[in-house]
Amino acid sequence: MINILPNPEMPQLPHLETDRLYLRPLIPEDAPAMFAYGRLPEVAKLGGFPVNQSLVEVQTMIANDQTKSGNDLKLRIYAILDKATKQMIGTINFNQKVAPGVLAMGYVLHPDYWGQGLMPEAGQAMLKLGFEHFACHKIELIAFDYNTQSQKVAKKLGFTQEGRLRQRKAVDMVYRDAFIFGLLAEEWRSRQA
């Protein structure tokens, strides 16, 4: 079950609900939970971002996210909340406009929740948002060669590996390859039937 729910404060960015999760745009109160996992080296490495250095750094990032407007609203970060506990456990978003009608998706989850099938569940909700609400033609994502779990999530969501960017980014002072995955709207719709 995936429900797209109205967001009275921001109709362009609805809330999303799955069986176990609730997704909504980030708010300033999410900063402590986001810092709790963003400061962990294993999370930062898998996400391909630097370890969060302070709560203020995360608060600034959330404040910057909240200033997005117009077409950039599609790039707002969504908090992933555990419905049972109401705890913020990760984020998911469209982090880049690749081309008209094409968005790139990214996600991060607290390690306490790894291996429970939560990221594919959140990913399905974002795909529905992208293809039905934002009318995307295609959604892409990048997973580094060492992030086999993210590659598995991409495949569970129906993405196809389309390419490999050799030595795309230095991680721990070693240049790593990145795999590019893509999912077309028509492919996603055929999986919904």
N, CA, C and O atoms as a DFTB+ gen file, in Angstrom:
772 C
 N C O
     1  1       0.831      -1.174       0.000
     2  2       0.000       0.000       0.000
     3  2       0.880       1.245       0.000
     4  3       1.776       1.380       0.833
     5  1       0.622       2.148      -0.934
     6  2       1.274       3.454      -0.947
     7  2       0.189       4.498      -1.143
     8  3      -0.546       4.478      -2.130
     9  1       0.103       5.404      -0.192
    10  2      -0.856       6.504      -0.292
    11  2      -0.114       7.820      -0.450
    12  3       0.870       8.080       0.243
    13  1      -0.595       8.645      -1.367
    14  2      -0.120      10.018      -1.488
    15  2      -1.134      10.878      -0.750
    16  3      -2.305      10.940      -1.126
    17  1      -0.667      11.548       0.315
    18  2      -1.551      12.306       1.192
    19  2      -1.356      13.803       0.999
    20  3      -0.238      14.246       0.734
    21  1      -2.422      14.593       1.126
    22  2      -2.270      16.038       0.969
    23  2      -1.376      16.635       2.059
    24  3      -1.338      16.160       3.194
    25  1      -0.676      17.669       1.679
    26  2       0.174      18.418       2.595
    27  2      -0.361      19.846       2.628
    28  3      -0.062      20.626       1.724
    29  1      -1.139      20.208       3.637
    30  2      -1.769      21.530       3.656
    31  2      -0.771      22.691       3.605
    32  3      -1.066      23.740       3.032
    33  1       0.414      22.503       4.204
    34  2       1.407      23.575       4.195
    35  2       2.067      23.756       2.839
    36  3       2.497      24.857       2.497
    37  1       2.150      22.677       2.063
    38  2       2.846      22.731       0.790
    39  2       2.221      21.717      -0.176
    40  3       2.722      20.601      -0.309
    41  1       1.132      22.098      -0.846
    42  2       0.410      21.148      -1.715
    43  2       1.273      20.507      -2.811
    44  3       0.972      19.404      -3.265
    45  1       2.349      21.196      -3.240
    46  2       3.207      20.643      -4.291
    47  2       4.020      19.448      -3.805
    48  3       4.516      18.662      -4.612
    49  1       4.157      19.310      -2.478
    50  2       4.945      18.213      -1.904
    51  2       4.076      17.400      -0.958
    52  3       4.083      17.637       0.250
    53  1       3.337      16.456      -1.491
    54  2       2.469      15.657      -0.625
    55  2       3.265      14.768       0.325
    56  3       4.449      14.508       0.113
    57  1       2.604      14.317       1.352
    58  2       3.175      13.321       2.256
    59  2       2.901      11.948       1.653
    60  3       1.987      11.793       0.843
    61  1       3.689      10.960       2.045
    62  2       3.559       9.608       1.511
    63  2       3.450       8.636       2.676
    64  3       4.072       8.818       3.723
    65  1       2.646       7.601       2.469
    66  2       2.461       6.599       3.505
    67  2       2.561       5.214       2.882
    68  3       1.973       4.944       1.834
    69  1       3.322       4.333       3.549
    70  2       3.415       2.939       3.142
    71  2       2.939       2.093       4.323
    72  3       2.451       2.632       5.317
    73  1       3.076       0.800       4.219
    74  2       2.647      -0.074       5.312
    75  2       3.374       0.245       6.614
    76  3       2.762       0.260       7.682
    77  1       4.680       0.502       6.527
    78  2       5.471       0.694       7.743
    79  2       6.087       2.082       7.888
    80  3       6.684       2.392       8.920
    81  1       5.947       2.910       6.871
    82  2       6.651       4.186       6.857
    83  2       5.741       5.363       6.553
    84  3       4.667       5.226       5.965
    85  1       6.219       6.524       6.979
    86  2       5.580       7.789       6.662
    87  2       6.688       8.699       6.143
    88  3       7.729       8.829       6.787
    89  1       6.479       9.330       4.991
    90  2       7.481      10.205       4.390
    91  2       6.906      11.610       4.263
    92  3       5.777      11.794       3.810
    93  1       7.697      12.594       4.668
    94  2       7.289      13.993       4.575
    95  2       8.524      14.854       4.394
    96  3       9.628      14.424       4.728
    97  1       8.359      16.079       3.863
    98  2       9.530      16.958       3.734
    99  2      10.202      17.182       5.092
   100  3       9.543      17.226       6.131
   101  1      11.527      17.321       5.054
   102  2      12.298      17.575       6.268
   103  2      11.825      18.826       6.988
   104  3      11.379      19.785       6.357
   105  1      11.923      18.812       8.304
   106  2      11.638      19.978       9.136
   107  2      12.830      20.180      10.082
   108  3      13.596      19.243      10.302
   109  1      13.000      21.384      10.643
   110  2      14.154      21.638      11.514
   111  2      14.279      20.649      12.675
   112  3      15.394      20.345      13.097
   113  1      13.183      20.152      13.188
   114  2      13.209      19.220      14.315
   115  2      13.833      17.868      13.954
   116  3      14.116      17.066      14.844
   117  1      14.051      17.606      12.661
   118  2      14.679      16.355      12.224
   119  2      16.196      16.366      12.398
   120  3      16.835      15.320      12.284
   121  1      16.775      17.524      12.670
   122  2      18.239      17.650      12.697
   123  2      18.922      16.676      13.657
   124  3      19.887      16.034      13.244
   125  1      18.485      16.524      14.915
   126  2      19.201      15.597      15.802
   127  2      19.198      14.148      15.293
   128  3      20.223      13.471      15.364
   129  1      18.069      13.674      14.786
   130  2      18.003      12.298      14.274
   131  2      18.877      12.144      13.034
   132  3      19.539      11.122      12.857
   133  1      18.876      13.158      12.181
   134  2      19.675      13.108      10.962
   135  2      21.164      13.126      11.303
   136  3      21.957      12.417      10.682
   137  1      21.536      13.928      12.277
   138  2      22.939      13.979      12.710
   139  2      23.365      12.652      13.325
   140  3      24.514      12.237      13.172
   141  1      22.446      11.984      14.020
   142  2      22.769      10.724      14.700
   143  2      23.287       9.671      13.726
   144  3      24.182       8.902      14.079
   145  1      22.747       9.618      12.511
   146  2      23.271       8.644      11.549
   147  2      24.240       9.281      10.556
   148  3      25.125       8.594      10.044
   149  1      24.096      10.569      10.271
   150  2      24.981      11.226       9.310
   151  2      26.412      11.376       9.806
   152  3      27.324      11.610       9.013
   153  1      26.615      11.242      11.109
   154  2      27.968      11.341      11.676
   155  2      28.683       9.988      11.690
   156  3      29.864       9.909      12.027
   157  1      27.960       8.927      11.323
   158  2      28.547       7.588      11.336
   159  2      29.343       7.349      10.045
   160  3      28.790       7.482       8.954
   161  1      30.619       7.002      10.151
   162  2      31.445       6.809       8.952
   163  2      30.864       5.788       7.970
   164  3      30.954       5.983       6.758
   165  1      30.268       4.700       8.479
   166  2      29.732       3.679       7.579
   167  2      28.546       4.199       6.766
   168  3      28.343       3.771       5.630
   169  1      27.770       5.106       7.328
   170  2      26.639       5.702       6.606
   171  2      27.147       6.686       5.558
   172  3      26.722       6.647       4.403
   173  1      28.057       7.570       5.966
   174  2      28.591       8.569       5.042
   175  2      29.287       7.907       3.857
   176  3      29.116       8.333       2.715
   177  1      30.069       6.868       4.128
   178  2      30.777       6.197       3.036
   179  2      29.799       5.606       2.028
   180  3      29.970       5.783       0.822
   181  1      28.777       4.905       2.511
   182  2      27.810       4.297       1.592
   183  2      27.032       5.358       0.822
   184  3      26.686       5.160      -0.343
   185  1      26.756       6.489       1.479
   186  2      26.038       7.569       0.811
   187  2      26.916       8.418      -0.086
   188  3      26.408       9.177      -0.910
   189  1      28.226       8.300       0.063
   190  2      29.135       9.075      -0.771
   191  2      29.237      10.529      -0.350
   192  3      29.542      11.393      -1.173
   193  1      28.985      10.813       0.933
   194  2      29.097      12.196       1.420
   195  2      30.036      12.237       2.617
   196  3      30.282      11.207       3.245
   197  1      30.568      13.425       2.944
   198  2      31.451      13.519       4.106
   199  2      30.675      13.296       5.402
   200  3      29.485      13.603       5.480
   201  1      31.345      12.768       6.406
   202  2      30.741      12.572       7.723
   203  2      30.261      13.925       8.241
   204  3      31.004      14.906       8.199
   205  1      29.013      13.982       8.732
   206  2      28.505      15.224       9.316
   207  2      29.346      15.580      10.532
   208  3      29.594      14.741      11.398
   209  1      29.779      16.825      10.586
   210  2      30.696      17.257      11.634
   211  2      30.004      17.823      12.869
   212  3      30.566      17.789      13.964
   213  1      28.783      18.346      12.701
   214  2      28.116      18.967      13.850
   215  2      26.615      19.034      13.601
   216  3      26.142      18.920      12.470
   217  1      25.892      19.220      14.688
   218  2      24.447      19.418      14.591
   219  2      24.147      20.696      13.813
   220  3      23.179      20.742      13.055
   221  1      24.957      21.722      13.990
   222  2      24.764      22.988      13.276
   223  2      24.885      22.768      11.766
   224  3      24.123      23.352      10.996
   225  1      25.826      21.939      11.341
   226  2      25.981      21.634       9.915
   227  2      24.687      21.029       9.355
   228  3      24.243      21.405       8.270
   229  1      24.091      20.102      10.090
   230  2      22.852      19.458       9.643
   231  2      21.705      20.466       9.667
   232  3      20.887      20.481       8.747
   233  1      21.628      21.297      10.685
   234  2      20.584      22.328      10.757
   235  2      20.676      23.280       9.572
   236  3      19.656      23.678       9.009
   237  1      21.888      23.642       9.196
   238  2      22.094      24.528       8.041
   239  2      21.647      23.846       6.755
   240  3      21.020      24.471       5.899
   241  1      21.973      22.552       6.619
   242  2      21.561      21.814       5.429
   243  2      20.040      21.759       5.320
   244  3      19.487      21.925       4.233
   245  1      19.365      21.526       6.445
   246  2      17.892      21.491       6.431
   247  2      17.339      22.869       6.093
   248  3      16.390      22.974       5.316
   249  1      17.908      23.917       6.655
   250  2      17.454      25.278       6.359
   251  2      17.618      25.582       4.868
   252  3      16.732      26.177       4.255
   253  1      18.741      25.178       4.288
   254  2      18.952      25.387       2.849
   255  2      17.949      24.593       2.026
   256  3      17.459      25.075       1.004
   257  1      17.642      23.375       2.468
   258  2      16.661      22.554       1.763
   259  2      15.293      23.233       1.761
   260  3      14.557      23.163       0.776
   261  1      14.964      23.883       2.860
   262  2      13.650      24.525       2.981
   263  2      13.517      25.786       2.131
   264  3      12.408      26.290       1.955
   265  1      14.619      26.303       1.604
   266  2      14.540      27.500       0.763
   267  2      14.249      27.161      -0.702
   268  3      14.024      28.060      -1.511
   269  1      14.252      25.882      -1.042
   270  2      13.985      25.504      -2.436
   271  2      12.563      25.895      -2.798
   272  3      11.636      25.770      -1.998
   273  1      12.419      26.370      -4.024
   274  2      11.094      26.812      -4.478
   275  2      10.949      26.516      -5.962
   276  3      11.886      26.060      -6.617
   277  1       9.767      26.781      -6.472
   278  2       9.506      26.569      -7.897
   279  2       9.775      25.141      -8.304
   280  3       9.373      24.205      -7.614
   281  1      10.457      24.968      -9.428
   282  2      10.754      23.632      -9.940
   283  2      11.734      22.883      -9.033
   284  3      11.781      21.653      -9.057
   285  1      12.519      23.620      -8.233
   286  2      13.460      22.972      -7.311
   287  2      12.759      22.301      -6.135
   288  3      13.393      21.555      -5.389
   289  1      11.461      22.552      -5.958
   290  2      10.726      21.865      -4.891
   291  2      10.810      20.351      -5.058
   292  3      10.772      19.616      -4.072
   293  1      10.923      19.886      -6.288
   294  2      11.041      18.448      -6.541
   295  2      12.293      17.862      -5.896
   296  3      12.384      16.650      -5.696
   297  1      13.260      18.725      -5.571
   298  2      14.522      18.272      -4.990
   299  2      14.537      18.365      -3.463
   300  3      15.581      18.162      -2.843
   301  1      13.407      18.666      -2.861
   302  2      13.343      18.725      -1.394
   303  2      13.581      17.335      -0.811
   304  3      13.206      16.325      -1.406
   305  1      14.202      17.301       0.347
   306  2      14.514      16.038       1.009
   307  2      13.329      15.590       1.849
   308  3      12.737      16.386       2.579
   309  1      12.986      14.314       1.743
   310  2      11.914      13.721       2.540
   311  2      12.506      12.944       3.714
   312  3      13.444      12.164       3.553
   313  1      11.939      13.173       4.890
   314  2      12.285      12.372       6.063
   315  2      11.531      11.053       5.973
   316  3      10.366      11.016       5.576
   317  1      12.205       9.975       6.345
   318  2      11.573       8.660       6.439
   319  2      11.303       8.412       7.919
   320  3      12.227       8.404       8.732
   321  1      10.042       8.212       8.263
   322  2       9.653       7.982       9.653
   323  2       9.110       6.572       9.813
   324  3       8.334       6.100       8.982
   325  1       9.516       5.905      10.877
   326  2       8.955       4.615      11.252
   327  2       7.553       4.887      11.801
   328  3       7.405       5.596      12.796
   329  1       6.528       4.327      11.160
   330  2       5.150       4.594      11.593
   331  2       4.889       4.132      13.024
   332  3       4.134       4.776      13.751
   333  1       5.498       3.034      13.431
   334  2       5.235       2.482      14.761
   335  2       5.783       3.379      15.869
   336  3       5.144       3.560      16.905
   337  1       6.978       3.941      15.640
   338  2       7.629       4.727      16.696
   339  2       7.594       6.227      16.442
   340  3       7.878       7.012      17.347
   341  1       7.247       6.637      15.218
   342  2       7.259       8.047      14.792
   343  2       8.682       8.623      14.745
   344  3       8.860       9.837      14.644
   345  1       9.693       7.746      14.819
   346  2      11.091       8.168      14.776
   347  2      11.535       8.405      13.340
   348  3      11.169       7.647      12.441
   349  1      12.318       9.449      13.123
   350  2      12.932       9.707      11.826
   351  2      14.133       8.771      11.697
   352  3      15.029       8.792      12.541
   353  1      14.156       7.944      10.637
   354  2      15.179       6.906      10.505
   355  2      16.030       7.047       9.248
   356  3      16.964       6.271       9.044
   357  1      15.721       8.023       8.409
   358  2      16.500       8.193       7.190
   359  2      15.914       9.282       6.328
   360  3      14.964       9.966       6.709
   361  1      16.505       9.429       5.149
   362  2      16.007      10.404       4.177
   363  2      16.010       9.787       2.789
   364  3      16.735       8.833       2.505
   365  1      15.179      10.360       1.940
   366  2      15.115       9.951       0.540
   367  2      14.703      11.181      -0.251
   368  3      13.898      11.985       0.218
   369  1      15.247      11.327      -1.433
   370  2      14.871      12.498      -2.235
   371  2      15.301      12.326      -3.683
   372  3      16.037      11.409      -4.047
   373  1      14.805      13.248      -4.483
   374  2      15.323      13.420      -5.828
   375  2      16.404      14.479      -5.682
   376  3      16.098      15.644      -5.429
   377  1      17.662      14.089      -5.838
   378  2      18.760      14.977      -5.506
   379  2      19.350      15.716      -6.695
   380  3      20.275      16.512      -6.535
   381  1      18.822      15.460      -7.887
   382  2      19.365      16.130      -9.061
   383  2      18.362      16.080     -10.203
   384  3      17.707      15.063     -10.432
   385  1      18.255      17.210     -10.923
   386  2      17.525      17.213     -12.191
   387  2      18.552      16.883     -13.268
   388  3      19.432      17.691     -13.567
   389  1      18.435      15.698     -13.842
   390  2      19.410      15.251     -14.840
   391  2      19.122      15.888     -16.191
   392  3      20.042      16.300     -16.899
   393  1      17.858      15.966     -16.544
   394  2      17.391      16.533     -17.809
   395  2      15.895      16.802     -17.622
   396  3      15.321      16.363     -16.626
   397  1      15.250      17.512     -18.553
   398  2      13.802      17.687     -18.406
   399  2      13.095      16.336     -18.303
   400  3      13.261      15.475     -19.167
   401  1      12.311      16.157     -17.250
   402  2      11.573      14.920     -17.042
   403  2      12.383      13.790     -16.438
   404  3      11.876      12.680     -16.277
   405  1      13.638      14.061     -16.101
   406  2      14.513      13.020     -15.549
   407  2      15.101      13.517     -14.227
   408  3      15.775      14.546     -14.178
   409  1      14.828      12.763     -13.155
   410  2      15.354      13.089     -11.834
   411  2      16.218      11.937     -11.332
   412  3      15.993      10.781     -11.689
   413  1      17.206      12.260     -10.505
   414  2      18.040      11.241      -9.853
   415  2      17.600      11.130      -8.401
   416  3      17.318      12.136      -7.749
   417  1      17.545       9.904      -7.901
   418  2      17.077       9.638      -6.544
   419  2      18.248       9.197      -5.670
   420  3      19.162       8.512      -6.130
   421  1      18.203       9.606      -4.390
   422  2      19.195       9.181      -3.419
   423  2      18.517       8.862      -2.100
   424  3      17.412       9.336      -1.834
   425  1      19.177       8.055      -1.269
   426  2      18.562       7.667      -0.005
   427  2      19.635       7.298       1.014
   428  3      20.739       6.880       0.664
   429  1      19.274       7.466       2.288
   430  2      20.148       7.137       3.413
   431  2      19.265       6.586       4.524
   432  3      18.160       7.080       4.751
   433  1      19.759       5.558       5.216
   434  2      18.986       4.946       6.291
   435  2      19.893       4.694       7.485
   436  3      21.048       4.301       7.325
   437  1      19.368       4.921       8.677
   438  2      20.113       4.639       9.912
   439  2      20.455       3.150       9.938
   440  3      19.602       2.323       9.617
   441  1      21.691       2.789      10.315
   442  2      22.105       1.377      10.295
   443  2      21.255       0.449      11.157
   444  3      21.182      -0.748      10.878
   445  1      20.613       0.973      12.194
   446  2      19.748       0.130      13.024
   447  2      18.576      -0.441      12.234
   448  3      17.928      -1.388      12.681
   449  1      18.300       0.129      11.061
   450  2      17.143      -0.285      10.262
   451  2      17.546      -0.989       8.964
   452  3      16.687      -1.320       8.147
   453  1      18.835      -1.217       8.775
   454  2      19.294      -1.920       7.574
   455  2      18.797      -3.359       7.582
   456  3      18.623      -3.962       8.640
   457  1      18.570      -3.902       6.386
   458  2      18.233      -5.306       6.228
   459  2      16.797      -5.671       6.556
   460  3      16.481      -6.852       6.704
   461  1      15.918      -4.676       6.673
   462  2      14.513      -4.932       7.007
   463  2      13.564      -4.654       5.842
   464  3      12.345      -4.724       6.000
   465  1      14.126      -4.337       4.666
   466  2      13.295      -4.054       3.505
   467  2      12.647      -2.682       3.533
   468  3      11.714      -2.425       2.771
   469  1      13.123      -1.800       4.397
   470  2      12.507      -0.473       4.517
   471  2      12.876       0.457       3.364
   472  3      12.047       1.254       2.923
   473  1      14.114       0.363       2.874
   474  2      14.493       1.276       1.793
   475  2      13.759       0.954       0.491
   476  3      13.337       1.885      -0.195
   477  1      13.584      -0.316       0.116
   478  2      12.746      -0.563      -1.066
   479  2      11.314      -0.045      -0.878
   480  3      10.691       0.421      -1.832
   481  1      10.799      -0.126       0.345
   482  2       9.447       0.368       0.623
   483  2       9.384       1.894       0.444
   484  3       8.465       2.417      -0.185
   485  1      10.370       2.590       1.003
   486  2      10.421       4.046       0.837
   487  2      10.663       4.406      -0.627
   488  3      10.085       5.362      -1.144
   489  1      11.523       3.629      -1.287
   490  2      11.811       3.883      -2.701
   491  2      10.586       3.749      -3.578
   492  3      10.382       4.552      -4.489
   493  1       9.765       2.738      -3.313
   494  2       8.522       2.586      -4.088
   495  2       7.623       3.809      -3.935
   496  3       6.998       4.254      -4.897
   497  1       7.562       4.351      -2.708
   498  2       6.742       5.547      -2.485
   499  2       7.278       6.733      -3.287
   500  3       6.505       7.478      -3.889
   501  1       8.600       6.907      -3.295
   502  2       9.186       8.020      -4.050
   503  2       9.005       7.829      -5.553
   504  3       8.800       8.800      -6.281
   505  1       9.079       6.591      -6.018
   506  2       8.835       6.352      -7.438
   507  2       7.406       6.739      -7.813
   508  3       7.171       7.338      -8.862
   509  1       6.467       6.394      -6.955
   510  2       5.078       6.786      -7.206
   511  2       4.960       8.311      -7.247
   512  3       4.285       8.860      -8.118
   513  1       5.611       8.988      -6.313
   514  2       5.606      10.452      -6.311
   515  2       6.213      10.988      -7.607
   516  3       5.650      11.883      -8.238
   517  1       7.351      10.444      -7.996
   518  2       8.021      10.925      -9.192
   519  2       7.247      10.680     -10.474
   520  3       7.127      11.571     -11.315
   521  1       6.725       9.477     -10.621
   522  2       6.048       9.147     -11.874
   523  2       4.606       9.647     -11.926
   524  3       4.141      10.062     -12.988
   525  1       3.899       9.614     -10.814
   526  2       2.491      10.034     -10.830
   527  2       2.301      11.509     -10.511
   528  3       1.525      12.188     -11.183
   529  1       2.991      12.014      -9.504
   530  2       2.773      13.399      -9.072
   531  2       3.633      14.385      -9.862
   532  3       3.154      15.446     -10.261
   533  1       4.909      14.035     -10.091
   534  2       5.810      14.933     -10.809
   535  2       5.874      14.636     -12.307
   536  3       6.545      15.360     -13.042
   537  1       5.193      13.591     -12.773
   538  2       5.132      13.212     -14.188
   539  2       6.524      13.023     -14.809
   540  3       6.776      13.468     -15.929
   541  1       7.413      12.367     -14.080
   542  2       8.753      12.085     -14.605
   543  2       8.665      11.096     -15.759
   544  3       7.778      10.244     -15.806
   545  1       9.589      11.227     -16.670
   546  2       9.746      10.257     -17.753
   547  2      10.691       9.131     -17.311
   548  3      10.533       7.973     -17.698
   549  1      11.685       9.514     -16.483
   550  2      12.706       8.552     -16.059
   551  2      13.239       8.980     -14.699
   552  3      13.315      10.170     -14.394
   553  1      13.610       7.989     -13.883
   554  2      14.282       8.241     -12.613
   555  2      15.565       7.418     -12.613
   556  3      15.571       6.245     -12.986
   557  1      16.644       8.055     -12.189
   558  2      17.940       7.400     -12.148
   559  2      18.454       7.368     -10.716
   560  3      17.960       8.089      -9.849
   561  1      19.453       6.523     -10.480
   562  2      20.189       6.569      -9.222
   563  2      21.593       6.056      -9.452
   564  3      21.860       5.302     -10.389
   565  1      22.490       6.487      -8.567
   566  2      23.892       6.079      -8.624
   567  2      24.216       5.301      -7.361
   568  3      23.841       5.706      -6.260
   569  1      24.914       4.184      -7.520
   570  2      25.404       3.404      -6.384
   571  2      26.881       3.103      -6.629
   572  3      27.249       2.623      -7.701
   573  1      27.719       3.382      -5.644
   574  2      29.148       3.104      -5.795
   575  2      29.409       1.597      -5.802
   576  3      28.619       0.812      -5.277
   577  1      30.518       1.216      -6.399
   578  2      30.830      -0.200      -6.583
   579  2      30.863      -0.983      -5.270
   580  3      30.525      -2.166      -5.257
   581  1      31.257      -0.359      -4.182
   582  2      31.331      -1.043      -2.893
   583  2      29.988      -1.098      -2.167
   584  3      29.852      -1.807      -1.170
   585  1      29.000      -0.359      -2.657
   586  2      27.698      -0.309      -1.987
   587  2      26.747      -1.340      -2.613
   588  3      25.791      -0.988      -3.304
   589  1      27.031      -2.596      -2.355
   590  2      26.239      -3.670      -2.958
   591  2      24.797      -3.652      -2.459
   592  3      23.891      -4.047      -3.193
   593  1      24.569      -3.205      -1.231
   594  2      23.198      -3.162      -0.715
   595  2      22.350      -2.164      -1.504
   596  3      21.195      -2.450      -1.820
   597  1      22.908      -1.005      -1.823
   598  2      22.172      -0.023      -2.616
   599  2      21.903      -0.551      -4.024
   600  3      20.852      -0.280      -4.604
   601  1      22.855      -1.303      -4.566
   602  2      22.635      -1.910      -5.879
   603  2      21.469      -2.906      -5.816
   604  3      20.667      -2.985      -6.747
   605  1      21.380      -3.666      -4.717
   606  2      20.268      -4.607      -4.548
   607  2      18.941      -3.870      -4.432
   608  3      17.933      -4.309      -4.985
   609  1      18.938      -2.745      -3.710
   610  2      17.714      -1.939      -3.585
   611  2      17.273      -1.471      -4.966
   612  3      16.095      -1.567      -5.311
   613  1      18.217      -0.964      -5.755
   614  2      17.887      -0.493      -7.110
   615  2      17.227      -1.600      -7.920
   616  3      16.228      -1.363      -8.599
   617  1      17.773      -2.790      -7.854
   618  2      17.217      -3.908      -8.627
   619  2      15.840      -4.321      -8.099
   620  3      14.952      -4.649      -8.885
   621  1      15.655      -4.307      -6.770
   622  2      14.340      -4.624      -6.199
   623  2      13.284      -3.625      -6.652
   624  3      12.114      -3.972      -6.814
   625  1      13.712      -2.379      -6.856
   626  2      12.780      -1.329      -7.291
   627  2      12.494      -1.385      -8.787
   628  3      11.645      -0.645      -9.283
   629  1      13.193      -2.255      -9.508
   630  2      12.947      -2.404     -10.942
   631  2      13.893      -1.632     -11.832
   632  3      13.699      -1.590     -13.047
   633  1      14.924      -1.012     -11.252
   634  2      15.896      -0.269     -12.050
   635  2      16.764      -1.227     -12.852
   636  3      16.972      -2.375     -12.460
   637  1      17.262      -0.743     -13.972
   638  2      18.197      -1.466     -14.822
   639  2      19.545      -0.768     -14.754
   640  3      19.617       0.457     -14.849
   641  1      20.617      -1.544     -14.590
   642  2      21.943      -0.923     -14.630
   643  2      22.222      -0.509     -16.061
   644  3      22.170      -1.326     -16.980
   645  1      22.519       0.776     -16.240
   646  2      22.719       1.324     -17.582
   647  2      24.172       1.645     -17.883
   648  3      24.549       1.809     -19.044
   649  1      24.971       1.733     -16.862
   650  2      26.359       2.070     -17.124
   651  2      27.219       2.036     -15.876
   652  3      26.748       1.850     -14.754
   653  1      28.499       2.225     -16.132
   654  2      29.486       2.261     -15.051
   655  2      30.400       3.439     -15.342
   656  3      30.999       3.533     -16.414
   657  1      30.496       4.332     -14.369
   658  2      31.400       5.468     -14.482
   659  2      32.668       5.111     -13.707
   660  3      32.669       5.059     -12.477
   661  1      33.727       4.871     -14.442
   662  2      34.966       4.416     -13.826
   663  2      35.614       5.528     -13.015
   664  3      35.699       6.674     -13.457
   665  1      36.071       5.166     -11.817
   666  2      36.766       6.077     -10.912
   667  2      36.061       7.434     -10.825
   668  3      36.666       8.490     -11.013
   669  1      34.774       7.365     -10.535
   670  2      33.902       8.547     -10.512
   671  2      34.208       9.489      -9.344
   672  3      34.164      10.709      -9.497
   673  1      34.522       8.909      -8.169
   674  2      34.676       9.747      -6.981
   675  2      35.671       9.111      -6.021
   676  3      35.718       7.891      -5.868
   677  1      36.474       9.972      -5.370
   678  2      37.411       9.477      -4.371
   679  2      36.672       9.268      -3.058
   680  3      36.038      10.186      -2.538
   681  1      36.756       8.066      -2.531
   682  2      36.176       7.712      -1.239
   683  2      37.306       7.101      -0.421
   684  3      37.925       6.124      -0.843
   685  1      37.571       7.668       0.733
   686  2      38.704       7.241       1.559
   687  2      40.003       7.246       0.749
   688  3      40.824       6.335       0.856
   689  1      40.165       8.278      -0.052
   690  2      41.373       8.523      -0.860
   691  2      41.593       7.465      -1.947
   692  3      42.708       7.311      -2.446
   693  1      40.538       6.740      -2.312
   694  2      40.612       5.780      -3.410
   695  2      39.484       6.113      -4.381
   696  3      38.329       6.229      -3.973
   697  1      39.812       6.266      -5.662
   698  2      38.775       6.546      -6.648
   699  2      37.940       5.295      -6.884
   700  3      38.473       4.218      -7.153
   701  1      36.620       5.454      -6.779
   702  2      35.704       4.323      -6.884
   703  2      34.792       4.483      -8.098
   704  3      34.478       5.596      -8.521
   705  1      34.380       3.353      -8.639
   706  2      33.444       3.344      -9.755
   707  2      32.022       3.573      -9.239
   708  3      31.696       3.237      -8.101
   709  1      31.199       4.143     -10.091
   710  2      29.786       4.345      -9.772
   711  2      28.946       3.653     -10.842
   712  3      29.217       3.774     -12.037
   713  1      27.933       2.933     -10.399
   714  2      26.995       2.297     -11.315
   715  2      25.790       3.215     -11.480
   716  3      25.272       3.752     -10.501
   717  1      25.351       3.389     -12.713
   718  2      24.187       4.210     -13.019
   719  2      23.020       3.276     -13.295
   720  3      23.122       2.370     -14.123
   721  1      21.913       3.500     -12.602
   722  2      20.689       2.722     -12.793
   723  2      19.590       3.643     -13.288
   724  3      19.548       4.817     -12.918
   725  1      18.697       3.120     -14.122
   726  2      17.583       3.914     -14.625
   727  2      16.293       3.119     -14.652
   728  3      16.293       1.899     -14.814
   729  1      15.186       3.846     -14.487
   730  2      13.852       3.254     -14.554
   731  2      12.953       4.207     -15.322
   732  3      12.802       5.370     -14.946
   733  1      12.359       3.715     -16.392
   734  2      11.449       4.515     -17.213
   735  2      10.036       4.451     -16.651
   736  3       9.651       3.468     -16.019
   737  1       9.272       5.505     -16.887
   738  2       7.889       5.552     -16.401
   739  2       7.097       4.357     -16.913
   740  3       6.334       3.759     -16.155
   741  1       7.259       4.000     -18.169
   742  2       6.488       2.878     -18.734
   743  2       6.868       1.558     -18.065
   744  3       6.016       0.688     -17.880
   745  1       8.146       1.404     -17.701
   746  2       8.568       0.188     -16.990
   747  2       7.946       0.138     -15.599
   748  3       7.485      -0.910     -15.147
   749  1       7.943       1.284     -14.934
   750  2       7.352       1.345     -13.596
   751  2       5.854       1.036     -13.661
   752  3       5.338       0.268     -12.849
   753  1       5.159       1.638     -14.632
   754  2       3.704       1.387     -14.754
   755  2       3.415      -0.081     -15.019
   756  3       2.453      -0.625     -14.476
   757  1       4.231      -0.737     -15.848
   758  2       3.983      -2.149     -16.155
   759  2       4.157      -3.018     -14.919
   760  3       3.517      -4.064     -14.810
   761  1       5.010      -2.607     -13.983
   762  2       5.204      -3.358     -12.732
   763  2       4.072      -3.130     -11.747
   764  3       3.896      -3.921     -10.820
   765  1       3.297      -2.060     -11.929
   766  2       2.186      -1.763     -11.022
   767  2       0.928      -2.549     -11.353
   768  3       0.039      -2.697     -10.514
   769  1       0.856      -3.057     -12.592
   770  2      -0.354      -3.763     -13.043
   771  2      -0.515      -5.105     -12.386
   772  3      -1.481      -5.816     -12.662
